[in-house]
Amino acid sequence: MTTVLAFHAHPDDEVLLTGGTLARAAAEGNRVVIVVATDGLMDAAPAGETPRLAELRAAAAALGVQRVVHPGYADSGHGAILYPYPPDRARFVRADTEEATMPRDGVARLVKLVRLLRIPLRFDPDAVRTCYTPRAAVTHTVDVRRFAARKQAALAAHRSQVSGTGRLAAVMRVPVRLPVPVFGRLLGREWFVEARAATSYDAVAGLFRPTS
């Protein structure tokens, strides 16, 4: 058994970006741990576990994840504004982070689809040209269509984001309501960039395969 450790910034990122891969790793007998840096809140956290962290744990259970860790950062906010710290914790934007590993052309297609469906989304299409990762840099594409039902159930567990009034709520509701086979066609592949060429994934043979 190998431990697979996934790092993410916000609750629900673990589903959208790596949910199928984590479900597959767990199904193949690996111990899967998710570390999510922020609790998704901009202001002071309420006593006890926040709703979004509770949703994260429910989503993790749907994926078969054994452990969830939250280092205690607050949400950083959206856009170029650096908001002041809330009274009880630091914002993740000031922590050391690495770039995302999602191909930018896939994000561009998603933004176009959202606009065609007339779903309101405050997102600058031009930003996609410099955000995320160029496809040429992607080293691994993981087919997770077999785990589409688990990934969709995990996404639905983030109820505040799916049923709420946030800026992405309308977008989040669309994949949750799709038939599982359609969901799998749209969100059935996940992408990764190998940090070092010498890194070996033999311990999880068959999970990561080079892109063609």
Solvent accessible surface area in square Angstrom, and as a share of the most:
residue,aa,sasa,rsa
1,M,183,0.82
2,T,41,0.24
3,T,70,0.40
4,V,24,0.14
5,L,90,0.45
6,A,12,0.10
7,F,141,0.59
8,H,23,0.10
9,A,27,0.21
10,H,59,0.26
11,P,0,0.00
12,D,14,0.08
13,D,25,0.13
14,E,0,0.00
15,V,1,0.00
16,L,58,0.29
17,L,61,0.31
18,T,14,0.08
19,G,0,0.00
20,G,0,0.00
21,T,3,0.02
22,L,4,0.02
23,A,0,0.00
24,R,20,0.07
25,A,0,0.00
26,A,18,0.14
27,A,56,0.44
28,E,81,0.36
29,G,45,0.43
30,N,10,0.05
31,R,79,0.29
32,V,0,0.00
33,V,8,0.05
34,I,0,0.00
35,V,19,0.11
36,V,0,0.00
37,A,7,0.05
38,T,0,0.00
39,D,3,0.02
40,G,13,0.12
41,L,45,0.22
42,M,63,0.28
43,D,106,0.55
44,A,53,0.41
45,A,36,0.28
46,P,71,0.45
47,A,108,0.84
48,G,68,0.66
49,E,89,0.40
50,T,5,0.03
51,P,84,0.53
52,R,28,0.10
53,L,15,0.07
54,A,47,0.37
55,E,24,0.11
56,L,0,0.00
57,R,104,0.38
58,A,52,0.40
59,A,0,0.00
60,A,2,0.02
61,A,74,0.57
62,A,34,0.27
63,L,0,0.00
64,G,30,0.29
65,V,15,0.09
66,Q,101,0.45
67,R,132,0.48
68,V,19,0.11
69,V,45,0.26
70,H,48,0.21
71,P,73,0.46
72,G,28,0.27
73,Y,66,0.25
74,A,0,0.00
75,D,19,0.10
76,S,18,0.12
77,G,29,0.28
78,H,98,0.44
79,G,61,0.59
80,A,103,0.80
81,I,111,0.56
82,L,112,0.56
83,Y,70,0.27
84,P,103,0.65
85,Y,111,0.42
86,P,12,0.08
87,P,124,0.78
88,D,76,0.39
89,R,36,0.13
90,A,36,0.28
91,R,12,0.04
92,F,38,0.16
93,V,67,0.38
94,R,117,0.43
95,A,23,0.18
96,D,150,0.78
97,T,84,0.49
98,E,163,0.73
99,E,157,0.71
100,A,51,0.40
101,T,51,0.30
102,M,40,0.18
103,P,0,0.00
104,R,66,0.24
105,D,49,0.26
106,G,12,0.11
107,V,10,0.06
108,A,31,0.24
109,R,142,0.52
110,L,81,0.40
111,V,10,0.05
112,K,137,0.58
113,L,69,0.34
114,V,5,0.03
115,R,124,0.45
116,L,143,0.71
117,L,95,0.47
118,R,215,0.78
119,I,25,0.13
120,P,104,0.65
121,L,36,0.18
122,R,172,0.63
123,F,51,0.21
124,D,79,0.41
125,P,60,0.38
126,D,78,0.41
127,A,33,0.26
128,V,7,0.04
129,R,177,0.65
130,T,113,0.66
131,C,55,0.33
132,Y,76,0.29
133,T,11,0.07
134,P,58,0.37
135,R,105,0.38
136,A,105,0.81
137,A,41,0.32
138,V,9,0.05
139,T,51,0.29
140,H,13,0.06
141,T,39,0.23
142,V,2,0.01
143,D,60,0.31
144,V,1,0.00
145,R,109,0.40
146,R,184,0.67
147,F,15,0.06
148,A,6,0.04
149,A,58,0.45
150,R,100,0.36
151,K,3,0.01
152,Q,18,0.08
153,A,52,0.41
154,A,0,0.00
155,L,0,0.00
156,A,37,0.29
157,A,19,0.15
158,H,0,0.00
159,R,176,0.64
160,S,47,0.30
161,Q,48,0.21
162,V,15,0.08
163,S,87,0.56
164,G,23,0.22
165,T,143,0.83
166,G,52,0.50
167,R,86,0.31
168,L,72,0.36
169,A,4,0.03
170,A,30,0.23
171,V,26,0.15
172,M,12,0.05
173,R,63,0.23
174,V,52,0.30
175,P,20,0.12
176,V,34,0.20
177,R,179,0.65
178,L,42,0.21
179,P,84,0.53
180,V,60,0.35
181,P,100,0.63
182,V,62,0.36
183,F,1,0.00
184,G,4,0.03
185,R,191,0.70
186,L,99,0.49
187,L,44,0.22
188,G,1,0.01
189,R,101,0.37
190,E,3,0.01
191,W,48,0.17
192,F,40,0.17
193,V,53,0.30
194,E,37,0.17
195,A,92,0.72
196,R,174,0.64
197,A,106,0.82
198,A,99,0.77
199,T,46,0.27
200,S,75,0.48
201,Y,79,0.30
202,D,118,0.61
203,A,76,0.59
204,V,13,0.07
205,A,82,0.63
206,G,28,0.27
207,L,1,0.01
208,F,37,0.16
209,R,133,0.49
210,P,109,0.69
211,T,55,0.32
212,S,162,1.05
